[in-house]
Amino acid sequence: MHTVELLEQSLNVVQQLGYSIRHEWLDGDGGGVCEFGGKKWVFVDLAQSADEQLESVVEAILNEPSHTQLEITGTLGSWIHRQKAA
């Protein structure tokens, strides 16, 4: 599966976890998670490669305790499992 497809799937997962998503130009400094205005946000840095964006979003998934309640299968599930083991 292509990285961009995995990124799209991972963004769907963070939305299921209650996050809103913002795509912003952050000069390659990286995206991440924050909370403001009573909402949880994932920022995706448009200056980063798709691989770097995917890593950032997967990190957000892994840091959310409720992610274990979701059934994440297929290539994305395998990718997340590998990141968790690393």
Secondary structure, 3 states (H helix, E strand, C coil): CCHHHHHHHHHHHHHHCCEEEEEECCCCCCCEEEEECCEEEEEEECCCCHHHHHHHHHHHHHHCHHHHHCCCCHHHHHHHHHHHHC
